[in-house]
């Protein structure tokens, strides 16, 4: 299965159905005191893509509700990760993103805990993720990946400073574990 952003590019009508129409249906079909909407920083920084536009459109629907909290996530890693730039770099595969792209990698478990701990936030929108970023080509060098990069710049950086993880460099520990896991198989 390709990444969700790549899938959206290949299936724009289906992505619209899955993102915008389903959000509209949830709003109209369910009663709620507060709606928590998990989104992506792509709703801010990738408005030139199908995925980013659909994420933004779904957020705009949510913003029309009385009580909502939109949480935008950036690039994540975790034990069950099976696709994406990190896996491509571990496998020395071609990465279809510019190597100068900046990513604020965050552990999916940290994101989940943050969301649970902040469900009652009075904020209307938050971006959560690492306090810093790493350029993909630099990360590839750090893990001795021979991956080549090709494509547009795709920065996935968190902007608001009130909600942040400590460092995207923690992704290195994950990559080391994942490389060992893959080499055992």
C-alpha positions as CSV (number, residue, x, y, z in Angstrom):
1,X,0.0,0.0,0.0
2,X,1.5,3.4,-1.0
3,X,1.6,6.3,1.4
4,X,-1.6,8.2,1.9
5,X,-0.3,11.3,0.2
6,X,0.8,9.3,-2.9
7,X,-2.5,7.3,-2.9
8,X,-4.4,10.6,-2.8
9,X,-2.5,11.8,-5.9
10,X,-3.3,8.6,-7.7
11,X,-7.0,8.6,-6.5
12,X,-8.1,12.2,-6.1
13,X,-11.9,11.4,-6.3
14,X,-11.6,8.6,-3.7
15,X,-9.4,10.7,-1.4
16,X,-12.1,13.5,-1.6
17,X,-14.7,10.9,-0.6
18,X,-12.6,9.5,2.2
19,X,-11.5,12.8,3.6
20,X,-14.1,15.6,2.8
21,X,-17.3,13.7,2.3
22,X,-16.8,11.4,5.3
23,X,-16.0,14.4,7.5
24,X,-19.2,16.1,6.3
25,X,-21.2,12.9,7.0
26,X,-19.7,12.6,10.5
27,X,-20.7,16.2,11.3
28,X,-24.3,15.7,10.0
29,X,-24.9,12.1,11.2
30,X,-23.6,12.2,14.8
31,X,-24.4,14.3,17.8
32,X,-21.4,15.4,19.8
33,X,-20.4,18.0,22.4
34,X,-16.9,18.4,20.9
35,X,-15.3,17.0,17.8
36,X,-11.6,16.1,17.8
37,X,-10.3,16.1,14.2
38,X,-7.0,14.5,13.5
39,X,-5.4,16.2,10.5
40,X,-2.0,16.8,8.9
41,X,0.4,19.7,8.6
42,X,-0.3,19.1,4.9
43,X,-3.5,21.1,5.4
44,X,-1.2,24.1,5.9
45,X,1.9,23.4,3.8
46,X,0.8,21.3,0.9
47,X,-2.2,23.2,-0.5
48,X,-0.8,22.5,-4.0
49,X,-1.5,18.8,-3.6
50,X,-4.8,16.8,-3.6
51,X,-4.0,15.4,-0.2
52,X,-3.3,18.9,1.3
53,X,-6.3,20.5,-0.3
54,X,-8.6,17.7,0.9
55,X,-7.2,17.9,4.5
56,X,-7.8,21.7,4.4
57,X,-11.3,21.3,3.1
58,X,-12.2,18.8,5.9
59,X,-10.7,21.1,8.5
60,X,-12.9,24.0,7.1
61,X,-16.0,21.8,7.6
62,X,-14.9,21.1,11.2
63,X,-14.3,24.8,11.9
64,X,-17.9,25.5,11.2
65,X,-19.0,23.4,14.2
66,X,-19.5,25.0,17.6
67,X,-16.9,23.0,19.6
68,X,-13.9,21.5,17.9
69,X,-10.2,20.8,18.2
70,X,-8.2,20.1,15.1
71,X,-4.8,18.4,15.7
72,X,-2.4,18.5,12.9
73,X,0.3,15.8,12.8
74,X,3.6,15.8,10.9
75,X,5.8,12.8,9.9
76,X,5.6,10.0,12.4
77,X,7.5,6.8,13.2
78,X,6.7,3.9,15.3
79,X,6.9,0.1,15.7
80,X,4.3,-0.7,13.0
81,X,5.8,1.6,10.3
82,X,6.0,-0.3,7.0
83,X,6.1,2.4,4.3
84,X,7.3,5.9,3.7
85,X,10.6,7.8,3.5
86,X,12.1,6.2,6.6
87,X,11.5,2.7,5.3
88,X,12.7,3.6,1.9
89,X,16.0,5.0,3.4
90,X,16.5,1.8,5.5
91,X,16.0,-0.3,2.4
92,X,18.3,2.0,0.3
93,X,15.4,2.6,-2.1
94,X,14.8,5.7,-4.2
95,X,12.9,8.4,-2.2
96,X,10.5,10.4,-4.4
97,X,11.0,13.6,-2.4
98,X,13.8,16.2,-2.6
99,X,16.6,15.3,-0.1
100,X,16.6,18.9,1.1
101,X,13.0,18.4,2.5
102,X,12.8,19.1,6.2
103,X,10.8,16.8,8.5
104,X,9.9,17.1,12.1
105,X,9.7,13.3,12.9
106,X,7.8,12.4,16.0
107,X,7.0,9.0,17.7
108,X,3.4,8.0,17.1
109,X,3.2,6.8,20.7
110,X,4.1,10.3,21.9
111,X,1.5,11.8,19.6
112,X,-1.2,9.4,20.9
113,X,-0.3,10.3,24.6
114,X,-0.3,14.0,23.8
115,X,-3.8,13.8,22.2
116,X,-5.3,11.9,25.1
117,X,-3.7,14.3,27.6
118,X,-5.0,17.3,25.7
119,X,-8.6,16.3,24.7
120,X,-10.0,19.1,26.9
121,X,-7.9,21.8,25.4
122,X,-9.6,25.1,24.8
123,X,-7.5,25.5,21.6
124,X,-9.2,25.2,18.3
125,X,-6.2,24.0,16.3
126,X,-2.7,22.7,17.2
127,X,0.2,21.3,15.3
128,X,2.2,18.8,17.3
129,X,5.6,17.3,16.6
130,X,9.3,17.7,17.1
131,X,11.0,20.9,18.2
132,X,13.3,20.7,15.3
133,X,13.6,19.1,11.9
134,X,16.1,17.2,9.9
135,X,16.8,17.3,6.2
136,X,16.2,13.9,4.6
137,X,19.5,13.7,2.8
138,X,21.3,14.4,6.1
139,X,19.3,11.7,7.8
140,X,20.2,9.3,5.0
141,X,23.9,10.0,5.6
142,X,23.5,9.4,9.3
143,X,22.1,5.9,8.8
144,X,24.5,5.1,5.9
145,X,21.7,4.9,3.4
146,X,22.5,4.9,-0.3
147,X,19.0,6.1,-1.1
148,X,18.8,8.7,-3.9
149,X,16.3,11.5,-3.7
150,X,14.1,12.9,-6.5
151,X,11.2,15.2,-6.4
152,X,9.9,18.4,-5.0
153,X,10.8,19.9,-1.6
154,X,8.2,18.6,0.9
155,X,8.8,20.3,4.2
156,X,6.8,18.8,7.1
157,X,7.7,21.2,9.9
158,X,5.7,22.1,13.0
159,X,5.1,25.9,13.3
160,X,3.5,26.6,16.7
161,X,5.9,26.4,19.6
162,X,3.5,25.6,22.4
163,X,3.1,21.9,21.5
164,X,6.3,20.1,20.7
165,X,8.2,17.0,21.1
166,X,11.9,17.2,22.1
167,X,13.8,16.3,19.0
168,X,13.3,14.8,15.6
169,X,16.8,13.2,16.1
170,X,15.2,10.6,18.2
171,X,14.2,9.0,14.9
172,X,17.8,7.7,14.8
173,X,17.1,5.2,17.6
174,X,14.0,4.0,15.8
175,X,15.8,3.6,12.6
176,X,18.5,1.5,14.2
177,X,15.9,-0.8,15.8
178,X,14.0,-1.0,12.5
179,X,17.1,-1.8,10.5
180,X,18.0,-4.6,12.9
181,X,14.4,-5.9,12.7
182,X,14.5,-5.9,8.9
183,X,17.9,-7.6,8.7
184,X,16.7,-10.5,11.0
185,X,13.8,-11.2,8.5
